[in-house]
Amino acid sequence: MQTGSSLTDKADTAPLAAAWTGAFGLPPFEAAKAEHFLPAFERALQAHRAEIAAIAGNPAEPDFTNTIEALERSGTELTRVGNLFFVLAGADTSDALQGVERDISPLLARHDSEIHLNEGLFRRIEAVWRARESLGLSSEQRRVLDRYHTQFVRAGARLEPAKKLRLAEIGERLASLGTSFGQNVLADEKDYALVLEEGDLAGLPGFVLGAARGAADERGLKGKHVITLLRSSIEPFLQFSARRDLREKAHHAWIMRGQNGGLSDNRAIVAEMVALRAERAKLMGYATFADFRLDDQMAKTPQAARGLLDEVWTRARARAERERDELQAIIREEGGNFALAPWDWRYYSEKLRKARFDLDEAEIKPYFQLERMIEASFETARRLFGLSFTPANVPLYHPDARAFEVKDASGRHIGLFIGDYFARSSKYSGAWMTSLRSQENLTGNVRPVILNICNFSKPEAGEPALLSFEDARTLFHEFGHALHGLLSDVTYPLLAGTGVSSDFVELPSQLYEHWLEVPEILQKYARHCRTNEPMPQAMAERLRAARNFNQGCTTVEYLSSAFVDLDLHALSKASSLDVIAFERKSLERISMPEEIVMRHRTPHFQHLFSSDGYAAGYYSYLWSEVLDADAFNAFEESGDAFDPATAKRLRDFIYSAGNLRDPVEAYKAFRGRLPSVEPLLKKRGLDDAAAA
């Protein structure tokens, strides 16, 4: 065992065993060590098992209080320990923490199966569910009862014993495989470094060079320049490097993560996970895992999800092909005797953008300072929801993380927000929202502690952190998720915050991106890092005019990943799956342009294989975008991007409502109707007018 501990080892668990008593109820970050977690998990698991046994064995007649509320009150210690551990394992991991993660993931999966397959416990839940009409339950109680019943049924509670046993085995194995998958991707990203010599720097602007020097310093290569496989490092390199040979080398490393042979190769893991998911679906009575997964989502069926993807794909591919021809024309004009390749796209696209819109990334980035964009996201929340954000001087898990106390317009404490923005080798790539504590009112006025984890390039000492426009959009996106957690106002933990269907959970985040481009926000916060002058109006107009530039490529990158996801999980069986051959065949089916690569190739597709979170569900970003494009139209129709009445409906029915309602009903309560796809097509510049 990596940590030198065992689950029976009675190491000191004091830092983790007790309720958190730090400021704002924070955990003791400075005292929590990797060796504390396994014994702390053991203690918490034992406590939760005892609570579940007491609920299942209660001799009293099952009712909402002694069964459903009792379940909601159980597992407090396990939730506390798990939340802290997985925040650290994702945002500031180590070899020791990764060892614990490998040990604990299957044990947590086993524990989850033991609960959901507990016959006595399910009998009580079903008894309460069958009597629901006569119990005088509130709408929220009805909802939490329904979600528990659905959860248990979908976990196999009604199956015969042999099938239950196999389901538990599958769940445990999938948890182990998912942990290994994510750690393998991180290993490939950490191990790679493209070291640039003086002659390799052609075309790279100052902000790329500064980030590359910082990456070199982190690796003990002071005075050098290093490109890593973090998106914030490699994408600007591909965008600006004049060295085509180095672009090809870096791009190859980028798309080959998880597919390089050796211990970090994920192809066999993917094949086994797809096969196990297909088997799990069959045990549950579904033809495929995609059918199983989408049955409890807004889309309901893979056919509905695929129908949306198909509707957008034809337009996106046609747009991407026109974009390709434009880039190839630039190559010819420059005397290049080669066909456009994937590692050329960003480089020539940047040239075309500059020529068409007079936009130069090196000129734009000084206007998007990280600190200013954080302020902009806060100001948007103030104007929409009356929130304020005050820096909180509290101990956190890493010096780069910073905390803010959140209050409402009356000065009432809402929660704590933690932002952790810079890339580092101890952090998984990407950007995400998570929590140390979720809101609920069942056990008191429990206020949330919400985190945004990002991977922006850290500047050199004394220099401001600068974002690209897309980075700024990512910051707003993740802060939309954070507000979904911070504004949660429900009684029961199961329904809190982002605990909604995966094809609805992206609505609050994608919708929030729109406010970055609202003139009042952009004019106030897009200020030059040296002069503090606002972005010139002409530049802001050109930036807005270019919002749909390269949208064909961007949409194709995303949609191709969503198609492969659905295709993989539409397999009724997956024995001896050749993952790369399958990916290739799936892309051939949709006539994928050869000059574009999937946004996430299968061997490093963490959305799908680090957990089940987005498996057969990557389509949900587009599904939610249909909602968010229409939702922002509600503000535009009012004539005010901060219209108080519209903002109140948005808060009441979307941001604060958690899973109080079925997503369809929640959206209709906000908007008065369901959306069409047209606002999405217009937003992406793929409508008929834009295509003409």
C-alpha positions as CSV (number, residue, x, y, z in Angstrom):
1,M,0.0,0.0,0.0
2,Q,1.4,3.3,-1.1
3,T,0.8,5.1,2.2
4,G,2.3,2.5,4.5
5,S,-1.1,2.3,6.3
6,S,-3.9,-0.3,6.3
7,L,-7.5,0.0,7.0
8,T,-7.0,-1.5,10.4
9,D,-4.1,0.8,11.2
10,K,-5.2,3.0,14.1
11,A,-3.1,6.0,13.1
12,D,-4.0,9.4,14.5
13,T,-7.2,10.6,12.9
14,A,-7.7,13.5,15.2
15,P,-7.4,16.2,12.4
16,L,-10.2,14.5,10.4
17,A,-12.4,12.8,13.0
18,A,-14.1,15.8,14.6
19,A,-16.4,18.3,13.1
20,W,-14.5,21.2,11.4
21,T,-14.0,24.1,13.7
22,G,-11.9,26.5,11.5
23,A,-13.2,29.9,10.4
24,F,-16.4,29.5,8.4
25,G,-16.4,25.8,9.4
26,L,-13.3,25.0,7.3
27,P,-11.3,21.8,7.8
28,P,-7.8,21.8,9.4
29,F,-5.9,21.8,6.0
30,E,-2.5,22.3,7.7
31,A,-3.0,19.3,9.9
32,A,-4.5,16.9,7.4
33,K,-1.9,14.5,6.1
34,A,-2.2,11.7,3.6
35,E,-1.6,9.1,6.3
36,H,-4.7,10.3,8.2
37,F,-7.2,9.6,5.5
38,L,-7.4,5.8,5.4
39,P,-8.1,5.4,9.1
40,A,-10.4,8.4,8.9
41,F,-12.3,6.8,6.1
42,E,-12.5,3.5,8.0
43,R,-13.9,5.2,11.0
44,A,-16.5,7.1,8.9
45,L,-17.5,4.0,7.0
46,Q,-18.1,2.1,10.2
47,A,-20.2,4.9,11.6
48,H,-22.3,5.1,8.4
49,R,-22.8,1.4,8.3
50,A,-24.1,1.5,11.8
51,E,-26.5,4.3,10.9
52,I,-27.8,2.4,7.8
53,A,-28.2,-0.7,9.9
54,A,-30.3,1.2,12.5
55,I,-32.5,2.7,9.7
56,A,-33.0,-0.6,7.9
57,G,-33.6,-2.5,11.2
58,N,-35.9,0.0,12.8
59,P,-38.9,-1.9,14.2
60,A,-41.2,1.1,13.8
61,E,-43.5,1.3,10.8
62,P,-41.6,3.1,7.9
63,D,-42.4,6.7,7.5
64,F,-40.8,9.7,5.9
65,T,-39.0,10.8,9.1
66,N,-37.6,7.5,10.3
67,T,-36.5,6.4,6.8
68,I,-36.0,9.2,4.3
69,E,-35.0,12.0,6.7
70,A,-32.9,9.5,8.7
71,L,-31.1,8.6,5.4
72,E,-30.5,12.3,4.8
73,R,-29.0,12.8,8.2
74,S,-26.7,9.8,8.0
75,G,-23.1,9.7,6.7
76,T,-22.2,13.1,7.9
77,E,-18.6,12.1,8.9
78,L,-18.1,10.2,5.7
79,T,-19.2,13.1,3.6
80,R,-16.9,15.5,5.5
81,V,-13.8,13.3,5.1
82,G,-14.6,12.4,1.5
83,N,-15.2,16.0,0.5
84,L,-11.8,17.1,1.9
85,F,-10.0,14.2,0.5
86,F,-11.3,14.6,-3.1
87,V,-10.6,18.3,-3.1
88,L,-7.0,17.7,-2.2
89,A,-6.7,14.6,-4.5
90,G,-7.8,16.8,-7.5
91,A,-6.3,20.2,-6.7
92,D,-3.1,19.5,-4.8
93,T,-2.3,15.8,-5.1
94,S,0.8,13.8,-4.2
95,D,2.1,10.3,-4.6
96,A,0.8,9.5,-1.1
97,L,-2.7,10.9,-1.8
98,Q,-2.8,9.0,-5.1
99,G,-2.1,5.8,-3.2
100,V,-4.9,6.5,-0.8
101,E,-7.2,7.3,-3.8
102,R,-6.4,3.9,-5.4
103,D,-7.2,2.2,-2.1
104,I,-10.3,4.0,-1.1
105,S,-12.2,4.4,-4.4
106,P,-13.2,0.7,-4.7
107,L,-14.1,0.6,-1.0
108,L,-16.4,3.6,-1.3
109,A,-18.0,2.0,-4.4
110,R,-18.5,-1.2,-2.3
111,H,-20.1,0.9,0.5
112,D,-22.4,2.6,-1.9
113,S,-23.5,-0.8,-3.3
114,E,-24.1,-2.1,0.2
115,I,-26.5,0.7,0.9
116,H,-28.4,0.7,-2.4
117,L,-28.7,-3.1,-2.5
118,N,-29.7,-3.4,1.2
119,E,-33.1,-5.3,1.0
120,G,-34.4,-4.2,4.4
121,L,-33.6,-0.5,3.7
122,F,-35.2,-0.6,0.2
123,R,-38.3,-2.3,1.6
124,R,-38.7,0.7,4.0
125,I,-38.1,3.2,1.2
126,E,-40.6,1.5,-1.1
127,A,-43.2,1.3,1.7
128,V,-43.0,5.1,2.2
129,W,-43.0,5.7,-1.6
130,R,-46.2,3.5,-2.1
131,A,-47.9,5.4,0.7
132,R,-46.8,8.9,-0.5
133,E,-50.2,10.1,-1.4
134,S,-51.5,9.7,2.1
135,L,-48.6,11.1,4.1
136,G,-49.3,14.8,3.7
137,L,-45.8,15.5,2.3
138,S,-44.7,18.9,1.1
139,S,-43.6,19.2,-2.5
140,E,-39.9,19.1,-1.5
141,Q,-40.5,16.0,0.6
142,R,-42.2,14.3,-2.3
143,R,-39.3,15.2,-4.5
144,V,-36.7,13.9,-2.2
145,L,-38.7,10.7,-1.7
146,D,-39.1,10.2,-5.4
147,R,-35.3,10.8,-6.0
148,Y,-34.3,8.2,-3.3
149,H,-36.7,5.6,-4.7
150,T,-35.5,6.2,-8.3
151,Q,-31.9,6.1,-7.1
152,F,-32.3,2.8,-5.4
153,V,-34.3,1.2,-8.2
154,R,-31.6,2.3,-10.7
155,A,-28.9,0.9,-8.5
156,G,-30.5,-2.5,-8.7
157,A,-32.5,-2.7,-5.5
158,R,-35.2,-4.8,-7.2
159,L,-32.9,-7.3,-8.7
160,E,-32.4,-10.9,-7.6
161,P,-29.4,-11.6,-5.3
162,A,-27.0,-13.0,-8.0
163,K,-27.5,-9.9,-10.1
164,K,-27.1,-7.6,-7.1
165,L,-23.8,-9.3,-6.3
166,R,-22.6,-8.8,-9.9
167,L,-23.7,-5.2,-9.9
168,A,-21.7,-4.6,-6.8
169,E,-18.6,-6.2,-8.3
170,I,-19.0,-4.1,-11.4
171,G,-19.3,-0.9,-9.4
172,E,-16.2,-1.7,-7.4
173,R,-14.2,-2.5,-10.5
174,L,-15.3,0.6,-12.3
175,A,-14.3,2.8,-9.4
176,S,-10.8,1.3,-9.4
177,L,-10.5,1.7,-13.2
178,G,-11.7,5.3,-13.1
179,T,-9.1,6.3,-10.5
180,S,-6.4,4.6,-12.6
181,F,-7.6,6.3,-15.7
182,G,-7.4,9.8,-14.2
183,Q,-4.1,9.2,-12.6
184,N,-2.6,7.9,-15.9
185,V,-3.7,11.1,-17.7
186,L,-2.1,13.2,-15.0
187,A,1.1,11.2,-15.2
188,D,1.4,11.7,-18.9
189,E,0.8,15.4,-18.5
190,K,3.3,15.7,-15.7
191,D,6.0,13.7,-17.5
192,Y,6.0,15.7,-20.7
193,A,8.0,18.8,-21.3
194,L,8.9,20.3,-24.6
195,V,12.1,22.3,-23.8
196,L,12.6,25.2,-26.2
197,E,16.0,26.5,-27.1
198,E,16.6,30.1,-28.3
199,G,16.0,29.2,-31.9
200,D,12.6,27.6,-31.1
201,L,10.9,30.7,-29.9
202,A,9.9,32.2,-33.2
203,G,6.4,33.7,-33.2
204,L,5.8,33.3,-29.5
205,P,4.5,36.5,-27.8
206,G,5.7,37.7,-24.4
207,F,2.8,36.2,-22.4
208,V,3.5,32.7,-23.9
209,L,7.3,33.1,-23.2
210,G,6.6,34.2,-19.6
211,A,4.4,31.2,-18.9
212,A,7.0,28.9,-20.6
213,R,9.7,30.3,-18.3
214,G,7.5,29.7,-15.3
215,A,6.9,26.1,-16.3
216,A,10.7,25.7,-16.8
217,D,11.4,27.1,-13.3
218,E,8.8,24.7,-11.8
219,R,10.8,21.8,-13.4
220,G,14.2,23.1,-12.2
221,L,15.1,24.3,-15.7
222,K,15.7,28.0,-14.8
223,G,16.5,30.1,-17.8
224,K,14.8,27.7,-20.2
225,H,11.3,27.7,-21.8
226,V,9.0,24.7,-21.4
227,I,5.7,23.9,-23.0
228,T,3.6,21.4,-21.0
229,L,0.5,19.4,-21.9
230,L,-1.8,21.7,-19.8
231,R,-4.3,23.3,-22.1
232,S,-3.2,26.8,-20.9
233,S,0.3,26.0,-22.1
234,I,0.0,24.0,-25.3
235,E,-2.9,25.8,-27.0
236,P,-1.2,29.2,-27.0
237,F,2.0,27.5,-28.3
238,L,0.0,25.9,-31.2
239,Q,-1.6,29.3,-31.8
240,F,1.6,31.3,-32.2
241,S,4.6,29.1,-32.8
242,A,6.1,29.7,-36.2
243,R,8.0,26.4,-36.0
244,R,5.7,23.9,-37.8
245,D,7.9,21.0,-36.8
246,L,7.6,21.8,-33.1
247,R,3.8,22.4,-33.4
248,E,3.5,18.9,-34.8
249,K,5.6,17.4,-32.0
250,A,3.6,19.2,-29.3
251,H,0.3,18.4,-30.9
252,H,1.2,14.7,-31.2
253,A,2.0,14.6,-27.5
254,W,-1.2,16.4,-26.7
255,I,-3.5,14.0,-28.5
256,M,-1.6,10.9,-27.5
257,R,-2.1,11.3,-23.7
258,G,-3.2,7.9,-22.3
259,Q,-2.1,6.1,-25.5
260,N,1.7,5.9,-25.2
261,G,2.1,2.3,-24.0
262,G,3.5,1.4,-20.6
263,L,1.9,1.9,-17.2
264,S,0.0,5.0,-18.1
265,D,-1.7,3.6,-21.2
266,N,-5.5,3.8,-20.9
267,R,-6.7,1.8,-23.9
268,A,-7.3,-1.4,-22.0
269,I,-9.0,0.5,-19.1
270,V,-11.4,2.1,-21.5
271,A,-12.3,-1.2,-23.2
272,E,-13.0,-2.8,-19.8
273,M,-15.0,0.1,-18.6
274,V,-17.2,0.2,-21.7
275,A,-17.8,-3.6,-21.4
276,L,-18.6,-3.3,-17.7
277,R,-21.1,-0.5,-18.3
278,A,-22.8,-2.4,-21.1
279,E,-23.1,-5.4,-18.7
280,R,-24.5,-3.3,-16.0
281,A,-27.1,-1.9,-18.3
282,K,-28.1,-5.4,-19.3
283,L,-28.5,-6.5,-15.7
284,M,-30.8,-3.5,-15.2
285,G,-32.9,-4.5,-18.2
286,Y,-31.7,-1.9,-20.7
287,A,-30.3,-2.6,-24.2
288,T,-27.3,-0.4,-23.8
289,F,-25.6,1.8,-21.2
290,A,-26.7,4.9,-23.2
291,D,-30.3,3.8,-22.8
292,F,-29.8,3.2,-19.1
293,R,-28.1,6.5,-18.5
294,L,-30.4,8.8,-20.4
295,D,-33.6,7.3,-19.0
296,D,-33.1,9.5,-16.0
297,Q,-32.0,12.6,-17.8
298,M,-33.8,15.4,-19.6
299,A,-33.1,13.8,-23.0
300,K,-34.7,10.5,-21.9
301,T,-33.3,8.6,-24.9
302,P,-30.0,8.3,-26.9
303,Q,-32.1,9.0,-30.0
304,A,-33.2,12.4,-28.7
305,A,-29.6,13.3,-27.7
306,R,-28.3,12.2,-31.1
307,G,-31.0,14.1,-32.9
308,L,-29.8,17.3,-31.4
309,L,-26.2,16.5,-32.3
310,D,-27.2,15.6,-35.8
311,E,-29.1,18.8,-36.3
312,V,-26.1,20.9,-35.4
313,W,-23.4,18.6,-36.9
314,T,-24.3,19.2,-40.6
315,R,-24.1,22.9,-40.2
316,A,-21.0,22.8,-38.1
317,R,-19.1,20.5,-40.5
318,A,-20.0,22.7,-43.5
319,R,-18.8,25.7,-41.7
320,A,-15.6,24.0,-40.7
321,E,-14.9,23.0,-44.3
322,R,-15.2,26.6,-45.4
323,E,-12.9,27.6,-42.6
324,R,-10.4,24.9,-43.7
325,D,-10.4,26.2,-47.2
326,E,-9.7,29.8,-46.0
327,L,-6.8,28.6,-43.9
328,Q,-5.4,26.6,-46.8
329,A,-5.6,29.7,-49.0
330,I,-3.4,31.5,-46.5
331,I,-0.8,28.7,-46.7
332,R,-0.8,29.0,-50.5
333,E,-0.4,32.7,-50.4
334,E,2.6,32.4,-48.1
335,G,4.2,29.9,-50.5
336,G,3.6,26.9,-48.3
337,N,3.6,23.6,-50.2
338,F,1.7,21.5,-47.7
339,A,-1.8,20.6,-46.8
340,L,-3.3,22.1,-43.6
341,A,-2.9,19.6,-40.7
342,P,-4.4,19.6,-37.2
343,W,-1.3,21.2,-35.7
344,D,-1.6,24.1,-38.2
345,W,-5.2,25.0,-37.6
346,R,-4.8,27.3,-34.5
347,Y,-1.7,29.0,-36.0
348,Y,-3.3,29.9,-39.3
349,S,-6.7,30.6,-37.7
350,E,-5.0,33.2,-35.5
351,K,-3.5,34.8,-38.7
352,L,-6.9,34.9,-40.3
353,R,-8.6,36.4,-37.3
354,K,-6.0,39.1,-37.1
355,A,-6.5,39.9,-40.8
356,R,-10.2,39.8,-40.8
357,F,-11.0,41.5,-37.5
358,D,-7.7,43.3,-36.7
359,L,-7.5,41.3,-33.5
360,D,-4.1,40.2,-32.1
361,E,-4.2,37.9,-29.0
362,A,-1.1,39.6,-27.7
363,E,-3.0,42.9,-27.8
364,I,-6.2,41.5,-26.3
365,K,-4.8,39.6,-23.3
366,P,-3.5,42.7,-21.4
367,Y,-7.2,43.7,-21.1
368,F,-8.2,40.5,-19.5
369,Q,-6.3,40.4,-16.1
370,L,-7.3,37.6,-13.9
371,E,-8.0,39.9,-10.9
372,R,-10.2,42.1,-13.0
373,M,-12.1,39.1,-14.4
374,I,-12.7,37.8,-10.9
375,E,-14.1,41.2,-10.0
376,A,-16.2,41.1,-13.1
377,S,-17.8,37.8,-12.2
378,F,-18.5,39.1,-8.7
379,E,-20.0,42.3,-10.0
380,T,-22.3,40.3,-12.3
381,A,-23.5,38.3,-9.3
382,R,-24.1,41.5,-7.3
383,R,-26.2,43.0,-10.0
384,L,-28.2,39.9,-10.7
385,F,-28.5,38.4,-7.2
386,G,-27.4,41.1,-4.7
387,L,-24.3,39.2,-3.6
388,S,-21.1,40.7,-2.2
389,F,-17.7,39.0,-2.0
390,T,-15.2,40.0,0.7
391,P,-11.7,38.5,0.9
392,A,-11.4,36.1,3.8
393,N,-8.0,35.6,5.4
394,V,-8.2,31.9,6.3
395,P,-5.8,29.0,6.1
396,L,-6.3,27.0,2.8
397,Y,-4.7,24.0,1.3
398,H,-2.3,25.8,-1.1
399,P,-0.9,29.4,-1.3
400,D,-2.4,30.0,-4.7
401,A,-6.0,29.5,-3.4
402,R,-7.9,32.5,-2.0
403,A,-11.2,32.7,-0.2
404,F,-14.1,35.2,-0.2
405,E,-17.0,35.4,2.2
406,V,-20.3,35.7,0.3
407,K,-23.2,37.8,1.7
408,D,-26.6,38.8,0.3
409,A,-28.0,42.3,-0.1
410,S,-29.1,42.3,3.6
411,G,-25.6,41.3,4.8
412,R,-26.7,37.8,5.6
413,H,-23.9,35.2,5.3
414,I,-24.5,33.0,2.2
415,G,-21.3,30.9,2.1
416,L,-17.6,30.8,1.4
417,F,-16.2,30.8,-2.1
418,I,-12.6,29.5,-2.7
419,G,-10.9,30.2,-6.0
420,D,-7.8,28.2,-7.1
421,Y,-6.9,29.5,-10.5
422,F,-3.3,28.6,-11.5
423,A,-2.0,25.5,-13.1
424,R,0.5,23.3,-11.3
425,S,1.9,19.8,-11.5
426,S,-0.1,18.7,-8.4
427,K,-3.4,19.6,-10.0
428,Y,-5.5,17.7,-12.5
429,S,-6.0,19.6,-15.8
430,G,-9.2,21.3,-16.8
431,A,-11.5,23.4,-14.8
432,W,-14.2,22.4,-12.4
433,M,-16.5,23.4,-9.4
434,T,-16.6,21.3,-6.3
435,S,-17.5,21.7,-2.6
436,L,-16.2,21.2,0.8
437,R,-19.7,21.6,2.2
438,S,-23.1,21.8,0.5
439,Q,-26.0,23.9,1.6
440,E,-29.0,22.3,3.5
441,N,-31.5,23.2,6.2
442,L,-32.3,19.8,7.6
443,T,-29.7,19.8,10.3
444,G,-29.6,23.6,10.8
445,N,-28.7,26.6,8.6
446,V,-25.8,24.8,6.9
447,R,-23.9,27.2,4.6
448,P,-21.9,26.0,1.6
449,V,-18.2,26.1,1.0
450,I,-17.7,26.1,-2.8
451,L,-14.6,25.9,-4.9
452,N,-13.6,26.8,-8.4
453,I,-10.5,25.0,-9.6
454,C,-8.9,26.3,-12.9
455,N,-5.6,25.9,-14.7
456,F,-4.6,29.3,-16.0
457,S,-0.9,30.0,-16.6
458,K,0.8,31.5,-13.6
459,P,2.7,34.7,-14.4
460,E,6.3,35.4,-13.5
461,A,6.9,37.2,-10.2
462,G,5.7,40.8,-10.3
463,E,3.7,40.3,-13.5
464,P,-0.1,40.4,-13.8
465,A,-1.9,37.1,-14.7
466,L,-3.4,37.6,-18.1
467,L,-6.2,35.5,-19.6
468,S,-7.3,34.9,-23.1
469,F,-10.9,35.7,-23.9
470,E,-11.7,32.0,-23.8
471,D,-10.0,31.8,-20.4
472,A,-12.2,34.6,-19.1
473,R,-15.2,32.7,-20.5
474,T,-14.0,29.6,-18.6
475,L,-13.8,31.7,-15.4
476,F,-17.3,32.9,-15.8
477,H,-18.5,29.4,-16.7
478,E,-17.1,27.8,-13.5
479,F,-18.4,30.7,-11.4
480,G,-21.8,30.0,-12.8
481,H,-21.5,26.5,-11.3
482,A,-20.2,28.1,-8.1
483,L,-23.3,30.3,-7.8
484,H,-25.5,27.2,-8.4
485,G,-23.9,25.8,-5.2
486,L,-23.7,29.1,-3.2
487,L,-27.3,30.2,-3.9
488,S,-28.8,26.7,-3.2
489,D,-31.8,27.1,-0.8
490,V,-33.3,23.7,-0.1
491,T,-34.0,21.6,3.1
492,Y,-32.7,18.3,2.0
493,P,-29.0,17.6,1.1
494,L,-29.9,15.2,-1.7
495,L,-31.5,18.1,-3.6
496,A,-28.9,20.8,-3.0
497,G,-27.0,22.9,-5.5
498,T,-25.7,21.0,-8.5
499,G,-27.3,17.7,-7.6
500,V,-29.4,17.8,-10.8
501,S,-29.4,15.8,-14.1
502,S,-26.2,16.2,-16.0
503,D,-28.0,17.6,-19.1
504,F,-29.4,20.4,-16.9
505,V,-26.4,21.1,-14.6
506,E,-24.5,23.0,-17.3
507,L,-27.3,25.5,-17.7
508,P,-26.3,27.8,-14.8
509,S,-22.7,27.8,-15.9
510,Q,-23.1,28.2,-19.6
511,L,-25.7,30.9,-19.1
512,Y,-23.4,32.9,-16.9
513,E,-20.8,33.1,-19.7
514,H,-23.1,35.6,-21.5
515,W,-22.5,38.3,-19.0
516,L,-18.8,38.5,-19.8
517,E,-19.8,40.2,-23.1
518,V,-22.4,42.5,-21.7
519,P,-21.1,46.0,-22.5
520,E,-21.4,47.4,-18.9
521,I,-19.2,44.5,-17.6
522,L,-16.7,44.4,-20.5
523,Q,-16.2,48.2,-20.4
524,K,-15.7,48.4,-16.7
525,Y,-13.4,45.4,-16.2
526,A,-11.6,44.9,-19.4
527,R,-8.8,47.4,-18.6
528,H,-5.2,47.4,-19.8
529,C,-2.8,45.8,-17.2
530,R,-0.3,48.7,-17.6
531,T,-2.3,51.8,-18.3
532,N,-5.6,50.9,-16.6
533,E,-7.3,52.3,-19.7
534,P,-10.6,50.5,-20.7
535,M,-10.6,48.4,-23.8
536,P,-11.1,50.7,-26.8
537,Q,-14.7,50.6,-28.0
538,A,-13.5,49.7,-31.5
539,M,-11.5,46.7,-30.1
540,A,-14.6,45.6,-28.0
541,E,-16.8,45.7,-31.1
542,R,-14.2,43.7,-33.1
543,L,-14.1,41.2,-30.3
544,R,-17.9,40.8,-30.4
545,A,-17.9,40.6,-34.1
546,A,-15.4,37.8,-34.0
547,R,-17.3,35.8,-31.3
548,N,-18.3,33.2,-33.9
549,F,-15.0,33.1,-35.7
550,N,-13.7,29.6,-36.1
551,Q,-17.0,28.3,-34.6
552,G,-17.2,25.5,-37.2
553,C,-13.9,24.0,-35.9
554,T,-14.8,24.5,-32.3
555,T,-18.2,22.9,-32.7
556,V,-16.8,20.0,-34.7
557,E,-14.2,19.4,-32.0
558,Y,-16.9,19.2,-29.4
559,L,-19.6,17.3,-31.4
560,S,-17.2,14.6,-32.5
561,S,-16.3,13.8,-28.9
562,A,-20.0,13.7,-28.1
563,F,-20.7,11.3,-31.0
564,V,-17.9,8.9,-30.0
565,D,-19.2,9.0,-26.4
566,L,-22.7,8.0,-27.5
567,D,-21.4,5.4,-29.9
568,L,-19.2,3.7,-27.3
569,H,-22.0,3.5,-24.8
570,A,-24.5,2.3,-27.5
571,L,-22.7,-1.0,-27.7
572,S,-24.7,-3.9,-26.4
573,K,-21.5,-5.7,-25.6
574,A,-17.9,-4.6,-25.9
575,S,-15.6,-7.7,-25.5
576,S,-12.2,-7.3,-27.2
577,L,-12.9,-3.6,-28.0
578,D,-10.1,-1.9,-30.0
579,V,-10.7,1.6,-28.6
580,I,-8.7,3.4,-31.3
581,A,-10.2,1.5,-34.2
582,F,-13.7,2.1,-32.8
583,E,-13.0,5.8,-32.4
584,R,-11.7,6.0,-36.0
585,K,-14.8,4.2,-37.3
586,S,-17.1,6.4,-35.3
587,L,-15.5,9.5,-36.8
588,E,-15.6,8.1,-40.3
589,R,-19.4,7.6,-39.9
590,I,-19.9,11.3,-39.4
591,S,-17.3,12.3,-42.0
592,M,-15.0,14.0,-39.6
593,P,-12.7,16.5,-41.3
594,E,-9.2,15.1,-41.1
595,E,-7.8,18.5,-40.3
596,I,-9.6,18.6,-37.0
597,V,-9.1,16.4,-33.9
598,M,-11.7,15.5,-31.3
599,R,-11.6,17.9,-28.3
600,H,-11.1,14.9,-26.1
601,R,-9.7,11.7,-27.6
602,T,-10.9,8.5,-26.0
603,P,-7.7,7.5,-24.1
604,H,-7.7,10.8,-22.2
605,F,-11.4,11.6,-22.1
606,Q,-11.7,12.2,-18.4
607,H,-15.3,13.3,-18.5
608,L,-16.2,9.8,-19.5
609,F,-13.7,7.6,-17.8
610,S,-12.4,9.2,-14.6
611,S,-15.9,8.5,-13.3
612,D,-19.3,7.8,-14.6
613,G,-20.2,11.6,-14.4
614,Y,-20.6,12.3,-18.1
615,A,-20.5,8.8,-19.5
616,A,-23.1,8.7,-22.4
617,G,-23.7,12.3,-21.3
618,Y,-21.1,14.5,-23.0
619,Y,-23.9,15.6,-25.3
620,S,-25.3,17.5,-22.3
621,Y,-23.1,20.6,-22.9
622,L,-25.0,21.2,-26.2
623,W,-28.3,20.2,-24.6
624,S,-27.8,22.8,-21.9
625,E,-26.6,25.3,-24.4
626,V,-30.0,25.1,-26.1
627,L,-31.4,26.1,-22.7
628,D,-28.8,28.8,-22.0
629,A,-29.1,30.5,-25.4
630,D,-32.9,30.8,-24.9
631,A,-32.6,31.7,-21.2
632,F,-30.4,34.7,-22.0
633,N,-32.9,35.8,-24.6
634,A,-35.3,36.4,-21.7
635,F,-33.0,39.2,-20.5
636,E,-32.5,40.5,-24.0
637,E,-36.3,40.6,-24.5
638,S,-36.6,42.7,-21.4
639,G,-34.2,45.2,-22.7
640,D,-31.9,44.9,-19.7
641,A,-29.2,42.3,-19.1
642,F,-29.8,42.7,-15.4
643,D,-33.6,42.9,-15.4
644,P,-34.6,42.4,-11.8
645,A,-37.8,40.5,-12.5
646,T,-36.0,38.1,-14.9
647,A,-33.1,37.7,-12.5
648,K,-35.5,36.9,-9.6
649,R,-37.1,34.1,-11.7
650,L,-33.7,32.9,-12.6
651,R,-32.6,32.7,-9.0
652,D,-35.9,31.2,-7.7
653,F,-36.3,28.5,-10.3
654,I,-32.7,27.7,-11.5
655,Y,-29.8,28.9,-9.3
656,S,-31.3,28.4,-5.8
657,A,-33.8,25.6,-6.5
658,G,-31.3,22.7,-6.7
659,N,-33.3,19.6,-7.7
660,L,-36.6,20.7,-6.2
661,R,-38.3,20.1,-9.5
662,D,-38.0,18.0,-12.6
663,P,-35.7,20.0,-14.9
664,V,-38.3,20.4,-17.6
665,E,-40.7,22.0,-15.0
666,A,-37.9,24.1,-13.6
667,Y,-37.1,25.6,-16.9
668,K,-40.7,26.2,-17.8
669,A,-41.2,27.9,-14.4
670,F,-38.4,30.3,-15.3
671,R,-39.1,30.9,-19.0
672,G,-42.8,29.9,-19.4
673,R,-42.0,27.4,-22.1
674,L,-39.4,25.0,-23.4
675,P,-36.8,26.4,-25.8
676,S,-36.2,25.6,-29.5
677,V,-32.7,25.0,-31.0
678,E,-32.8,28.3,-33.0
679,P,-31.2,30.5,-30.4
680,L,-28.3,28.1,-30.0
681,L,-27.7,28.1,-33.8
682,K,-27.8,31.9,-33.8
683,K,-25.4,32.0,-30.8
684,R,-22.9,29.8,-32.6
685,G,-23.3,31.5,-35.9
686,L,-24.7,28.4,-37.5
687,D,-28.2,29.6,-38.3
688,D,-29.3,30.0,-41.9
689,A,-28.5,33.7,-42.0
690,A,-25.0,33.2,-40.8
691,A,-24.5,30.2,-43.1
692,A,-25.6,32.1,-46.2
